[in-house]
Each structure stands twice: as structure tokens, then as C-alpha cells.
């Protein structure tokens, strides 16, 4: 079974949209688990409501679960220590980067990081492109 991990913080709005859109295009019979990992319980709850198979919350859950992930999805801030207004601990960022999973990161700007060469696109466009690329990745497995 393939494990897709979606990581988000705050209220889980981006993660919820990712999960909802993935569920809308992926084959329900596919051997696929979408795991919602929130930096807080609100984010996790909202991602589970959006269609995640299961959810877990906090630093330990994130550090533990990314080791077994095939794909990790989230905003850029998940790989930056103290990213997402401090919700991503250095241990979380390290575990995510160290995971052997393929990472699909949305280029959502962080206050202290400037992405040069990336065109600013509306979130709807980014999400559409993300879902298409994840579909391609899953089709290749």
C-alpha cells in the first residue's frame, strides 16, 4: 500500500484542499492511504474531514510517520526549521527532509525566505499542478 502524507499547520486549509482534490481524482479502489499530519489538532481535524484515511498531530507523530511515507505533500515551510510561523520545529524539518519519500512542496512564501525564479501563481493553480504531478508519480509506481 502506498502512503501519501499531507503535512499542514494553522487550520489545515491548504492540506484540506490537497486531500479533497486528490480524493476527487484518485481511484477509490487504489491501494493508497492518505495520512494527515497536522502541527496542531485543528489542522489534523480539518484534513481528516477533507478525506484523509487517518490523522495524527504533533512533532513526534510527524517525525515518526514520515519515515514510512512514499510521498510527502505540504507547503514549503514544512522543510524550514521554525517555518510556518514557528509551527515546524527543527526536528520536524529534519525528519521531513531526511525521509526517503518524494516531496511535493507548494512554493508558499515564508517571511524569511525568498524564492527566486518562481512565478507567483494563485493557490488554485498551484493545487491543480500539484494534484496532476502526484497523479503522474502514482501512475509510475
N, C-alpha and C positions, 0 to 999 in steps of 0.2 A: 504494500500500500504506500502510495506517495503521500508525503506530509508537506503541506503548504502552510507556512507560519506567517501570520499577518501581525505586525507589531505596531502599536499606536499608543498615544498618551492623551492627555487632556480629556476630552469627551469621547474620543474614539471615532470622530466624524470621518476622517479620511479612511481609516481602517474599515469602518462600516460600509462606506461606499465601495471600496475594493471588494470586500466579501460579497456584497449584494450583486455587483456586476459580474464577478466570477461565477457565482451560483446561477446567474441568468444565462450564461453561455456554455458552461461545462456540462458534460453528460452526467446526469444524476447516477447512472449505473457505474461510473468510473470508480476505480479503487483509489479514492482520493479523500484525504482528511484535511480540512481547513481548521487550523488551530489559531484561535485569537489569543494573543498575548498582550495584555494591557499593562501600562506602567501604574495604573490605578484601577480601582474596581468599576468606576463609571465607564472607562474606555472598554474594559473587558465585557461588561454587561451589554453595552451597545453593539459591540461586534458580534456577540453571540446572538443577539436579537436579529442581526442582519443576516444570519445564516451560517455562522461558524459551527463546526461539528462539536467543538468544546472550547473552553476558555480557561485561562489561568492568569494570575495577577502578580506583579512584583518582580523584584530583582532576581530572586532565586529561581522563580518559575521561568523567566526569560533565559537566564544563564544555563539552566538545565535543558530546556526544551529545544533550544537552537542547535544543540549538538546532534539531534536526530532529525533535523529538518532537511528536506530536499530542496525547498525553495523558501526564501525569506523575502517578505514584501513589507515595505514601510517607507516613510519619509526619510530623506537624507539624514535628519537629526538622529536617527537610531544608531548611527555609527560614529557619532561625535560625543566624546565624553562631556557630560553636563549639557548635552544638546536638549532641544525641546524645552527650553526654559528651566533646565536642571532636572527634568524628569528622567533622563537617561544617565545612569551612573557610569563611572569609568568601567566598572566590572561588566555592566550590560554591553557597552560599546565594544569592549574587548572580546566578549563571548560571541557577539554577533559577527564581528569581523573574522574571528578565528574559526567560525563554523565552516565546514566544507560545502554548505548549501550554496546554490546560485542565489545571488542577491539582486532583487529588483527594487531600486530606490527611486522615489519620486523627488525631483530636484526642488523641494520646497526650501526657500532660503532660510537660513539661520541668522540671527542678529550679528554674529561674529564671523560668518563665513560668506564669501562672495564667490559665486560660481562664474568663472569667466568662460565665454564661448557657448553658454547655454542660453537659448532663446527663451524668454519668459512666455509661457503658454498658460491658458486658463486651466484650472484644475480638471474640468470636464475632458479637455483634450488629453491631458497627461494620463488620466484614468483610462480613457479609451485605448491609448497607446500601450499602457501597462498591461491591460487585460489581453490585448492582442499578442503581446510578446510572451506573456505567461502561457497562453494557449499554444503558441508555437513551441515553447520549451517543453510543455507536457506532451505534445504530439510527438516530439522527438525521443521520448523516453519509452 
